């Protein structure tokens, strides 16, 4: 007002030289502002782009040439980690992208992220099915309406009642808790052996399998046999008190495996011949309803187990091939009798 009284053109030039100088210090300051762009946590994409465009416009007014690619790169650099998928897609895409198109896509991505975040935070009733316990059978991983034991008669051996089962008996569970506590205290005193095994109830096993079949268990770490006569020798150093059986549900108990040693079983191969197989370091557990062959122990000893659609097989290290049959999602090897096989 003092230097250009009543002279609008001169006043505009004075204002330009002060606020829109084309000198080197101002250009450096504008470039610094553009390259140090960073989106604030409480700032929208629109406000963030406006700040970037303001710096770009000021640089262009100083006759600096700013390409759309440079602007896009500077904006992408200042975005938070939640926009990383968008940044990767933009930089890796071969599509020619103008700054106008880039702004439109960035705003669309912001709206999509808002929608996804809202759906995640509103989903308060989501439950991990693995932690759900079925009140019908007492096992985890499913609900009562999907229980495979639905309709099976219930019986609690503790109360001698058919209103509930052993698995869902609260009094029985309390007793198991005390046993588990005692077992944990004993474990602190000295080192003990431990075997993992898959838990199967008697009512869950298909008919005519428990007597003539070996269950194939991928989770068990040792072979398990229920007949003492199958063993050819025992390990005298084995102590049932220091050996613990751990089930898939985390329950641990000692004095379950009474002995350990080498056992011989007769299996029917794919040609129908009876073949004698030696199971090393097998556990003798007469209380179990089903004998089990461990995939882990078999493969460690040189055998090969193949699971594929229509042809599940166990191949011994001697080359004998045995068919693994599926019965209600459980896998079995057929056992034979020495009296019925002249080819043994």
C-alpha positions as CSV (number, residue, x, y, z in Angstrom):
1,X,0.0,0.0,0.0
2,X,2.9,2.4,0.7
3,X,5.1,1.3,-2.3
4,X,2.4,1.2,-5.0
5,X,-0.3,3.6,-4.0
6,X,-3.1,3.5,-6.6
7,X,-1.0,1.2,-8.9
8,X,-2.5,-2.2,-9.0
9,X,0.0,-3.7,-11.5
10,X,3.0,-2.6,-9.5
11,X,1.4,-3.8,-6.3
12,X,0.8,-7.3,-7.9
13,X,4.4,-7.5,-8.9
14,X,5.5,-6.6,-5.3
15,X,3.3,-9.3,-3.9
16,X,4.5,-11.9,-6.4
17,X,8.1,-11.2,-5.6
18,X,7.4,-11.6,-1.9
19,X,5.1,-14.6,-1.8
20,X,5.9,-16.3,-5.1
21,X,9.5,-15.6,-5.5
22,X,11.4,-17.6,-8.3
23,X,14.7,-17.4,-6.5
24,X,16.7,-20.5,-5.6
25,X,16.0,-20.5,-1.9
26,X,12.3,-20.6,-2.4
27,X,12.6,-23.4,-5.1
28,X,14.7,-25.5,-2.7
29,X,12.2,-24.9,0.1
30,X,9.3,-26.0,-2.1
31,X,11.1,-29.2,-3.3
32,X,11.9,-30.0,0.4
33,X,8.2,-29.6,1.3
34,X,7.2,-31.9,-1.6
35,X,9.8,-34.6,-0.9
36,X,9.0,-34.6,2.8
37,X,5.2,-35.1,2.4
38,X,3.7,-37.4,5.0
39,X,0.0,-38.2,5.6
40,X,-1.1,-37.5,9.1
41,X,-3.1,-40.1,11.0
42,X,-6.1,-37.8,11.3
43,X,-5.8,-36.4,7.8
44,X,-8.0,-37.5,4.9
45,X,-6.6,-38.5,1.5
46,X,-8.3,-35.4,0.0
47,X,-6.5,-33.0,2.4
48,X,-3.2,-34.8,1.9
49,X,-3.5,-34.5,-1.9
50,X,-4.4,-30.8,-1.6
51,X,-1.2,-30.2,0.4
52,X,0.8,-31.9,-2.3
53,X,-0.9,-30.0,-5.2
54,X,-0.2,-26.7,-3.4
55,X,3.5,-27.4,-3.3
56,X,3.4,-28.6,-7.0
57,X,1.5,-25.5,-8.1
58,X,4.0,-23.2,-6.3
59,X,6.9,-25.0,-8.1
60,X,5.3,-24.8,-11.5
61,X,4.8,-21.0,-10.9
62,X,8.6,-20.8,-10.5
63,X,8.8,-22.4,-14.0
64,X,10.0,-25.7,-12.6
65,X,9.0,-28.8,-14.7
66,X,7.2,-31.3,-12.4
67,X,6.0,-34.5,-14.1
68,X,3.0,-36.5,-13.0
69,X,5.3,-39.5,-12.3
70,X,7.3,-37.5,-9.8
71,X,4.2,-36.2,-8.1
72,X,2.7,-39.7,-7.8
73,X,6.0,-41.0,-6.4
74,X,6.2,-38.3,-3.7
75,X,2.6,-38.9,-2.6
76,X,3.1,-42.7,-2.4
77,X,6.2,-42.2,-0.3
78,X,4.3,-40.3,2.3
79,X,1.4,-42.8,2.7
80,X,1.2,-45.0,5.8
81,X,1.7,-48.8,5.8
82,X,-2.0,-49.5,5.3
83,X,-1.7,-48.2,1.8
84,X,1.2,-50.5,0.9
85,X,-0.8,-52.8,-1.3
86,X,-2.0,-49.8,-3.3
87,X,1.5,-48.5,-3.6
88,X,2.9,-51.9,-4.8
89,X,0.1,-52.2,-7.4
90,X,0.7,-48.7,-8.7
91,X,4.5,-49.0,-9.0
92,X,4.4,-52.5,-10.5
93,X,1.6,-51.7,-13.0
94,X,2.6,-51.0,-16.6
95,X,-0.5,-48.8,-17.1
96,X,0.2,-45.2,-18.1
97,X,-1.4,-43.3,-15.2
98,X,-2.1,-39.5,-15.1
99,X,-2.2,-37.6,-11.9
100,X,-5.9,-37.1,-12.2
101,X,-6.5,-40.9,-12.6
102,X,-4.1,-41.6,-9.7
103,X,-6.1,-39.3,-7.4
104,X,-9.4,-41.0,-8.3
105,X,-7.9,-44.5,-7.6
106,X,-6.4,-43.4,-4.4
107,X,-9.7,-42.0,-3.1
108,X,-11.4,-45.2,-4.2
109,X,-8.9,-47.3,-2.2
110,X,-9.5,-45.1,0.9
111,X,-13.2,-45.7,0.7
112,X,-12.6,-49.5,0.3
113,X,-10.3,-49.5,3.4
114,X,-12.9,-47.7,5.4
115,X,-15.5,-50.3,4.5
116,X,-13.2,-53.2,5.4
117,X,-12.3,-51.7,8.7
118,X,-15.9,-51.2,9.6
119,X,-16.8,-54.7,8.8
120,X,-14.0,-56.1,10.9
121,X,-14.8,-54.0,14.0
122,X,-18.5,-54.7,13.8
123,X,-17.9,-58.5,13.7
124,X,-18.0,-58.9,17.5
125,X,-19.6,-62.3,17.5
126,X,-16.9,-64.1,15.6
127,X,-15.7,-67.2,17.4
128,X,-12.8,-69.5,16.7
129,X,-14.3,-72.9,16.1
130,X,-11.2,-74.7,17.4
131,X,-12.0,-73.3,20.9
132,X,-15.6,-74.4,20.9
133,X,-16.6,-77.5,23.0
134,X,-19.5,-79.7,22.0
135,X,-21.8,-80.2,24.9
136,X,-23.0,-83.5,23.3
137,X,-19.7,-85.4,23.3
138,X,-17.4,-83.1,25.2
139,X,-14.8,-82.7,22.4
140,X,-13.6,-79.5,20.9
141,X,-13.7,-78.3,17.3
142,X,-17.4,-78.5,16.6
143,X,-20.8,-77.6,17.9
144,X,-23.6,-80.1,19.0
145,X,-25.6,-79.8,15.7
146,X,-22.5,-81.0,13.8
147,X,-21.5,-83.7,16.2
148,X,-20.9,-87.1,14.6
149,X,-21.9,-88.9,17.8
150,X,-25.4,-87.4,17.7
151,X,-27.9,-90.1,18.5
152,X,-25.3,-92.4,20.1
153,X,-26.6,-93.6,23.6
154,X,-24.9,-91.7,26.4
155,X,-23.5,-93.4,29.6
156,X,-21.6,-92.0,32.5
157,X,-19.7,-94.7,34.3
158,X,-19.1,-92.4,37.3
159,X,-22.8,-91.7,38.0
160,X,-24.1,-94.8,36.2
161,X,-26.5,-92.6,34.4
162,X,-27.6,-92.2,30.8
163,X,-28.3,-88.5,31.0
164,X,-24.8,-87.6,30.0
165,X,-21.5,-89.2,28.9
166,X,-18.1,-89.7,30.6
167,X,-16.6,-86.9,28.5
168,X,-19.2,-84.3,29.7
169,X,-19.3,-85.4,33.3
170,X,-18.3,-82.5,35.5
171,X,-17.5,-84.6,38.5
172,X,-15.3,-86.8,36.5
173,X,-13.5,-83.8,34.9
174,X,-12.8,-82.5,38.4
175,X,-11.2,-85.8,39.3
176,X,-9.1,-85.6,36.1
177,X,-7.9,-82.1,37.0
178,X,-6.6,-83.5,40.3
179,X,-4.8,-86.3,38.5
180,X,-3.3,-83.8,36.1
181,X,-2.1,-81.6,38.9
182,X,-0.4,-84.5,40.6
183,X,1.2,-85.5,37.4
184,X,2.5,-82.0,36.8
185,X,4.0,-82.0,40.3
186,X,5.7,-85.3,39.7
187,X,7.1,-84.2,36.4
188,X,9.1,-81.4,38.1
189,X,11.0,-83.9,40.2
190,X,12.7,-85.8,37.3
191,X,12.6,-86.0,33.6
192,X,9.9,-88.3,32.1
193,X,9.1,-89.7,28.7
194,X,6.1,-88.6,26.7
195,X,4.1,-90.0,23.8
196,X,1.5,-88.1,21.8
197,X,-1.6,-90.0,20.5
198,X,-5.0,-89.3,18.8
199,X,-8.0,-89.9,21.1
200,X,-10.8,-92.2,19.8
201,X,-13.7,-93.4,21.9
202,X,-15.1,-96.9,21.6
203,X,-18.5,-95.7,20.2
204,X,-16.8,-93.7,17.5
205,X,-15.0,-96.7,16.0
206,X,-16.7,-98.5,13.0
207,X,-17.9,-102.1,13.5
208,X,-15.6,-105.1,12.7
209,X,-12.5,-102.8,12.6
210,X,-11.3,-102.9,16.2
211,X,-10.6,-106.6,16.0
212,X,-9.1,-107.0,12.5
213,X,-7.5,-103.6,11.8
214,X,-4.6,-101.3,12.9
215,X,-5.6,-97.7,13.0
216,X,-3.2,-95.5,11.0
217,X,-2.5,-92.3,13.1
218,X,-0.5,-89.4,11.7
219,X,-0.4,-87.7,15.1
220,X,0.8,-90.6,17.3
221,X,4.6,-90.7,18.0
222,X,4.7,-94.4,18.9
223,X,2.9,-97.6,17.9
224,X,0.3,-98.8,20.4
225,X,-0.9,-102.4,20.8
226,X,-3.6,-103.7,23.1
227,X,-2.6,-107.4,23.0
228,X,0.4,-108.6,25.1
229,X,0.8,-111.7,23.0
230,X,1.9,-109.6,20.0
231,X,5.1,-108.6,21.7
232,X,8.3,-110.6,21.1
233,X,10.4,-108.8,23.7
234,X,10.1,-105.9,26.2
235,X,12.4,-103.1,27.3
236,X,13.2,-103.7,30.9
237,X,14.3,-100.1,31.5
238,X,10.8,-98.8,30.7
239,X,9.0,-97.2,33.7
240,X,5.2,-96.7,33.4
241,X,5.3,-94.1,36.1
242,X,7.7,-91.8,34.3
243,X,6.1,-92.2,30.8
244,X,3.2,-89.9,30.0
245,X,0.6,-90.2,27.3
246,X,-0.6,-86.8,26.0
247,X,-3.8,-86.7,24.0
248,X,-4.7,-84.2,21.3
249,X,-6.9,-82.2,23.7
250,X,-3.8,-81.6,26.0
251,X,-4.7,-84.2,28.7
252,X,-1.7,-86.0,30.1
253,X,-1.5,-89.1,32.3
254,X,1.1,-91.7,33.3
255,X,0.8,-95.4,34.1
256,X,-1.2,-95.8,30.9
257,X,1.4,-97.6,28.8
258,X,2.3,-100.7,30.9
259,X,5.3,-101.9,28.8
260,X,7.3,-101.1,25.7
261,X,9.1,-103.4,23.3
262,X,9.2,-104.9,19.8
263,X,6.0,-106.5,18.5
264,X,5.0,-108.5,15.5
265,X,1.7,-108.1,13.7
266,X,0.3,-109.9,10.6
267,X,-0.9,-107.6,7.8
268,X,-2.6,-108.4,4.5
269,X,-0.7,-106.9,1.6
270,X,-2.3,-105.7,-1.7
271,X,-2.1,-109.3,-3.1
272,X,-4.0,-110.7,-0.2
273,X,-0.9,-112.4,1.3
274,X,-0.2,-112.4,5.1
275,X,3.1,-110.6,5.9
276,X,4.7,-110.4,9.3
277,X,5.7,-106.9,10.3
278,X,7.8,-105.8,13.3
279,X,6.8,-102.7,15.1
280,X,9.8,-101.4,17.1
281,X,9.4,-99.6,20.5
282,X,5.7,-100.2,20.5
283,X,3.6,-99.4,23.7
284,X,1.4,-102.0,25.4
285,X,-1.8,-100.3,26.4
286,X,-4.6,-102.8,27.1
287,X,-7.0,-100.0,28.1
288,X,-7.2,-98.6,24.6
289,X,-10.1,-99.7,22.4
290,X,-7.9,-99.9,19.2
291,X,-4.4,-100.8,18.3
292,X,-2.6,-97.9,16.5
293,X,0.3,-97.8,14.0
294,X,2.2,-94.5,14.1
295,X,3.0,-92.9,10.7
296,X,5.8,-91.0,12.4
297,X,7.4,-94.1,13.9
298,X,6.9,-96.1,10.7
299,X,8.6,-93.5,8.5
300,X,11.4,-93.0,11.0
301,X,12.1,-96.8,10.7
302,X,12.3,-96.7,6.9
303,X,8.7,-97.2,5.8
304,X,6.8,-95.0,3.4
305,X,3.2,-93.8,3.8
306,X,1.3,-92.3,0.9
307,X,-2.1,-90.6,1.2
308,X,-3.7,-89.8,-2.2
309,X,-7.2,-90.0,-3.5
310,X,-8.3,-93.6,-4.2
311,X,-5.0,-95.2,-3.3
312,X,-3.7,-94.8,0.3
313,X,-0.7,-97.2,0.9
314,X,1.9,-98.1,3.5
315,X,5.2,-99.4,2.0
316,X,7.6,-101.2,4.3
317,X,11.3,-100.8,4.0
318,X,11.4,-104.3,2.6
319,X,9.1,-103.3,-0.3
320,X,5.8,-104.9,0.9
321,X,2.8,-102.8,0.0
322,X,-0.3,-102.6,2.2
323,X,-3.6,-100.9,1.3
324,X,-4.9,-98.3,3.8
325,X,-8.6,-98.3,3.8
326,X,-10.8,-95.4,4.9
327,X,-13.8,-95.9,7.2
328,X,-15.7,-92.8,8.3
329,X,-12.6,-90.6,8.0
330,X,-10.4,-93.0,9.9
331,X,-7.7,-95.1,8.2
332,X,-6.9,-98.7,8.9
333,X,-4.6,-101.5,7.8
334,X,-6.1,-105.0,7.5
335,X,-4.7,-107.6,9.8
336,X,-4.5,-111.3,8.8
337,X,-4.3,-114.6,10.6
338,X,-1.4,-117.0,10.4
339,X,-3.8,-120.0,10.2
340,X,-5.6,-118.6,7.1
341,X,-2.5,-117.9,5.0
342,X,-0.5,-120.8,3.6
343,X,1.8,-118.3,1.8
344,X,3.3,-116.9,5.0
